């Protein structure tokens, strides 16, 4: 039976002011992964021009967008394990250098196959960052804070697009897709020094954290970890291969399929309805992600407030998937109404993430949680390969994006249904 962490007045005292943890750990991690997400997704705005320069058909363009996620399988499980049992700080520092090299390489590629290779290697270099950062946050924020901490960090996903899409569009209009990829691919080199200077792996290592906060926080985190360890003692492999882990992976596969399919193909879909400059497309492209950022904060905050994860995540996916299907239905009648539904679908694309990623750290034993989260992220992100490919194939077969976007809406609804089956931790008193 899982025991409840003891009440710690020291933690409560620090919540009356903004803790330096939130001002130091979250922003540095947020900017780090914002750069990663920019280097992963900036190709979506450039795909029409890359397609013309390298003579790609829609299916090849979808492969260029999606092959990243085969490389993204490589270090997911090892990355989560190393972050938990070695050092998230050092591991991510190494990956910052590696992904910068391959991101710049994408901009220097001269053929379709060179671009595929660079995108694949970029996926390998980024593959351990996501689970390692989630583990890092679980070392710094207790259960009662974790959905909010995850959400504030995960603002990097819509935030990367909100910030970078207009800038990337401007660079495309004034220079070329090669310049855009090389400039944005160089950013990790600049952030490496800040990452190494500001990040520590555990609160006990942070001399900058006030002692009246560090002591109670370390004790709360120790009790929460001990409660999960005491609740279930089974062999490592058996613990990793439990049904909950596979169900989490299936949910995340469905969710990421809808999220990343929309992300990669929305600029191309917008270009088929009206001729817009790259800057205008970049600005309009940000609308679903602005909605997504707001919903990510609101859903996660409410999830922490009422100590509920499952139906917060499922409800956001249900709303988002329904909006995509409504957009498809509205396209023959009104493009502005269709785009309004696409903008609202950002709730499903980002709203579930804070609550969803709190579930593994609250339900799985600490010994395997890093590896399990890596496995979930690896399998889930295969959806980011298959979704752009499927949408590209359906576009090639039908000559429009209606069938492809119908698939994105439907797979998001599947994710909502599967989320309702997840086991979550029992409610606990606020600490």
N, C-alpha and C positions, 0 to 999 in steps of 0.2 A: 504493500500500500504506500502511496506517495505521501510523505509527510509535508506539512506546510512550513514554509520558512518562518523563523521567528520574527516577531515584530521588531523593527529597528528604528527607534526614535531618531537616530542620527540621520538616516536617509530622509525621513519626513521633514526634518529641519532644513535640509538643503533644498527641498523642493519649493520652499517659499521664495527662493531666489533662483535666477538662472545659473545652473551649475556650469563651471568652466569645462566640464566634460563635453557638454553639448556645443560649446563654442569652439572647442579645439579639435576633438575627434571627428565630429560629423562634417564640418566644412572641408577639412583636408581630404577625408575619404570621398566626399561628394564631388569635389573638383577632380580628384584622381579618376573616378569612374565616369564622370562627365566626359573627360578626354577620351577614355576608352570607348564610350558609346558613340562619340563623334567619329572616331576613326573606324568604327564598325559600320556605321549607318550613313555616313556622308555620301557614300557611293549611290544611294537611292536618288538623290537630286541630280547626280551626274550621269545616271544610266542612259537617258536619251542621247546625250552627246557621246558617251563612250560607245554606245551601240552604233552610232553613225561612223565614228572614227575607226572602230575595230570591226565593223560590218557584222554585228550580232543580230540574230533574230530574237523575238521575245522569249523563247525558251532558253536560249543561251544567256540572255540578260538575267533571267531568273536564276540560272545556275551560278553566274558570277556573284549575285547577291547572296545566294544561299550556301555556297560551298564553304564559306567561313565556318559554318556550324558543324561541319564534319571535323575540321581541325579543333573546334571548340570542345570536342569530346575528350581530347587527349589528357588534360591535367585536372579534370573536374574532381575525380575521386582522390587522386594523390594530392591535389591542391588543398582540398578540405582537410585531409589527414595531416599534411605538413603544417597548415595553419593552426590546427588544434594541438599538435604534439611537438612542433618545432617553433616557428615564428611567422606569423602573418606579415609582420612588418618587413622582414628580410625577403620573404618569398615574393611579395608584391613588388618590392624594390627591384628585384632581378627581372620580373616580368615587364615592368615599365620600360626598361631598356630594350628588351626583345621586341615588344610590340611596336615601339617607335621605328625600329629598323624596317620591319615588314610593312608598316603603314606607309612609310616613305617609298618603299619598293613598289607599292600599288600605283603610285603616281608616276613611277619611272617605267612601268611595264609597257612593252611595245606591241605585244600580240595578245590574243585571247587566252592562250595557254599560259603565258607569263603572268597575266593578271589572275588567272585561276590559282596558280601556284602561290602568289603573294597573298591572296585572300585566304588560302588554306593555312599558310604559315602564320598569318595574323591571327587566325582563330586559335591555333595552338598556343601562341604567346599570350593571348587574353584568357585562355580557358580556365586558369586557376584563380583568377582575380575575384570573381563573383563569390564563390563559396568561401574563399579566404577572408573577404571583407565581412560577410555575414557572421563568420566565426569571431572576427575581431570585435564586432558590435556586441555579440553575446558575452564577450569578456568584459564589456564596459557598461552594459545596461541591464538592469534586472527585468524579471518577467513583467512587472507592472509598467515598465517603460518601453518594452522591446518593440511593439508595433509602431510606436511613434518614432523610435530611433531608426527602425528599418525604413519607415516612410520618409523621414527627412533625408536619409541617405539616398533612397530610391528616387527622390526628386531629380537626381542626376539623369534619369532616363528621359522623361519628358523635357526636363530643363535643357539637356544637351541639344534637343531638336529646336526648342524655342529660341535658344541663344544662337545656335550655329546655322540653322536653315537660312535666315536672311543674309548672314555673313557669307555662307557658302554660295548662295544665289548671286550675291554681289560679285564674288570672285569669279564665278562662272561667266557672268555678263562682261566682266572687264578683262579677264585673262583666259584661263582654260581649266578643264577638269584636272589636268596634271598639276598645275600650280596649287589648286585647292587641296588635293590629296597630299602633296608634299608639305605644304605649310601646316596643315592640321595634323599631319603625321609626325611633325617635329615637336609637338607640344609636350609629350611625356618626358623628353630630355629636360625641359624647363621645370617640371614639377617634381622630379626625383629628389632634389636637394630638400625641398620643403617636406616631402613625405618622410624622409629619413630623420629630419630634425624634429618634427612635431609629433610623430606617432610612437607610442609604446604599446607593447603587446598586452599588458595587464595593468590595472589600477595600482597594484602594489609596486610597480616599477616607476610610477609617475611622481617625481619629487614636487612637481608643480601643483598637484592635487592637495587641497587642504586636508590636514590630518583628521579633522572632525567629520569630513566626508569620506575620506579614503577607508578608514577603519570600518565603519558600518557597511559601506558598499562591498568591500572585500568579504566581510562576514556574510552578508545577504547572498552574494553570488556563490560563496562556498556552500551555504546551506541548500540553495536551490540545486546546485550540481550534485551534492551528496544525496538529496532526496530522490533524484532521478536514478543515480547509481544504485541506491538501496532498493528501489522499486522493482528492479528486474536484473538478475545476473544470469546472462546467457552467453554462449560463445559468440565471438565477434561476427563471424560470417552469418550465423543464424540471425543475429540481431539486425544485421544490415539487410538481409533478404526477407524481412517481415512484410506482410501485405500492406501495412501503412506506407512503407517507403515506395512500393510500386504504385499505389494509388496516388500518392503525392506526385510521382513522376507523370502519371497519366493526366492528372489535372493540369500540371504545368505544361505538358505537351499541347493540350488543347488551348490553353490560355495563350501561350507564346505563338501558336499558329495564327490566331486572330490578331494578336498585337503586331507581330513582325510582318505578316502579310500586308496589313494595312500600312505599316510604316514604309515598306519598300515600294509598294505599287501605287500609293495615293498620288504622288507627283505625276506619274505617267498617266494615271486615270484622269486627273484634272486637266492635263494637256490635251486630251482628246475632245473636251467639250468647248474649250475656248482658248484662243492663242493668248498666252500670258508671257511676260518676261520672266526670266529665272528669278529675279528679285520678288516679283508679285506672287509667283508660285510659292517661293520660300516663305513669304509672309502668311499666305492663306494656309499653307501646310502646317503652321504652328498651332492653329485653332484647336484641333483635337487634343493636342498635347498640353495646351494651357488648361483645358477642361480636365484632362487626366491628372495634371499636377494638383489642382485644387481638390479633386475627388480623392486622390491618394492621401492627402493630409486629413481631410474630413473623415473618411472611412476609418483610417488608422487611429485617429484620436478617439473616435467613438468606440472602436473595438477595445482599446485600452480602458476606456471609462467604464464599460459594462462587462469587461473581461470575457468577451465572446469573439471567436475567430472565424468559425466555419461559415456562418450565414452572412457575415459581413463580406467575405470573399465571394461567396456564391451569388449574393444579391447584386454585387457590382458587375459580375460577369453576365448575369441574366439581363441586366439593363443594357449593357454595352452590346451584347450579341443581338438583342432585339432592335437596337438602333441601327445597326448595320443592315439588317434585313428590311427595316422600314425605309432606309435610304435607297436600297435597290428598288423597292416598290415605288418610291416617289420620283425616281429619275425620269421616267417617260412623261411625267406631269409637271414637275417643277424642279429645276436644278438648284435654286436657292434652298428649298425645303430639304432636298436630298443632302446638300452639304451641311445643313443644320443638324440633321440626324448623324452624319459622319462626325461632326464636331462633338456631339453628345456621346458618341460611342467611345470617346476617350475615357469615360467613366469605367468602362469594362476593360480598357487596355492598361490602366494603371491603378485604378481604385482598389483592386483586390490585393496588391502586392505586400503591403505592410502587414496585414492580418495573416495572409498566407504564409509568409516566411517566418512568422512567429511560431507557427504550429510545430515545425520540426524541432526547434530548440526547446520547446515546452513538453514534447511527448517522447523524444528519443533519448536513449542513454548517452551521456557525454562522450563515452569512448568511441561511439560510432557516428555521432551527429555530424561531424565535419565531412566524413566520407559519404554519409547518406545525402547530405545537402548537395555535395558535388555530383552524386549519381542523379538526383532529381533534376538538377540544373542541366546536366549533360543530356539526359533523355528528353527533358522538356524542350531544350533548345534544338533538337532535331526538327521540331515543329517549325523553327525559323528557317530550316533548309527546305522542308517539303512545302510549306505554305507559299513562298514566292514561286517555287517551281510549278505547283499546281495552278496558281493564278495565272502564271505565264502560259502554261499549256492550254488552259481554258480560254484565255484571251486569243491565242493563236487559232484555236478551233472555231470559236464563235465570232471573232472579230470585235468583241467588246469585253468590258470588265464585269458585266452583270452576273454571269455565272460564277466568276472568281470571287466576287465580293459576297455572293450568297453562301459560298463555301466558308468564307471567313466568319460570317455571322453564325452559321450553323455549328461550326466547331467550337466557337466561344460558348454557345448554349450547352454543348456537351460538357465543356469544362465546368460550367455552373452546376450541372446535375451531379457530376462526379465529386465536386467539392462537398456537397451535402452529405456524402458518405464518409468523410474523414472523421477519424477519432481526434478529439481535442482534449487538452488538459482540463481537470476540474477547476472551477472558479476558486479563487483564493483571495484572502483579504489583501487590501492594498498595503504595500510595504513602503 
